[in-house]
């Protein structure tokens, strides 16, 4: 089973660093992730090796606040229920936090959540605004002190670290490019069909998990946050490191539905889960057939799980089916059906 991820996040900021404080639902285990704000072009993330109690974490934050009292102190920047990763634009990296969640059901006894609609803030260097259509917190990591000094040969835009001499236009072009990238990111509506679990690898089938063959979630074609996790994975020991699994949430794109019914007087629980592959995905007018790597356009794996008896103790069976979008001119898509044998409790 995958290592459980933290469920609660507090993001504090000083002039030199961000401190991402995370704790479990029972508040027994607290950890701290230090993110440097002094390096604009590279992401510097270090996990504090110590595990804290609630009182020890509070004492640590007071110490940090006292040590930075003369340069602005320690401020609470954001709250969240999950960290997705980081993305780089013209001004350095942005940290992405899921701020609200909605429980949609359980799978094999593990809670499954969908990203819920929330207000998202842009905590920029010069001002703080609201991205009304972005349902994640987008937080610039570099501090203004990380910007290189101005010189006669290289002049820098007021809000970007890239030299203007490297671009065909001047400051208006930089600002327009930044606004364009943020508009593109704000168009990603994570309220629709993005799911995650803190304790269960949704990127793998139930049969693979039961057989111990779940594999690394970030390498799965069904993990839609793999690109966002890559910068932090390079700092925390790689995609398979326990530190990365503690801090980041693998997101899947698809659908999740549950139902309960009675069959011959016995309770039956049904779960229907569809995972969409991130490889060769897109609209049907742009992504068709198979690419050179053998990836089928808009590949979707659908899994159905059934539990018999109260609490699922009477037995379990699963069905898995893979389907892609139909090729132009064809009435049906390619379907590969696989039904593992039914396993019942003795």
Secondary structure, 3 states (H helix, E strand, C coil): CCCCCCCEEEEEECCCEEEEEEECCCCCCEEEEEEECCCCCCCCEEECCCCECHHHHHHHHHHHHHHCHHHCCCEEEEEECEEEEEEEECCEEEEEEECCEEEEEEECCEEEEEECCCCEEEECCCCEEEECCCCCEEEECCCHHHCCCCCCCCCECCCCCCEHHHCCCCHHHHHHHHHHHHHHHHCCCCCCCEEECCCCCCCCCHHHHHCCCCCCHHHCCCCCCHHHHHHHHHHCCCCCCHHHHHHECCCEEEEEEEEEEEECCEEEEEEEEEEECCCCCCCCCCCCCECCCCCECCCEEEEEEEEECHHHCCEEEEEEEEECCCCCCCCCCCEEEECCCCECCC
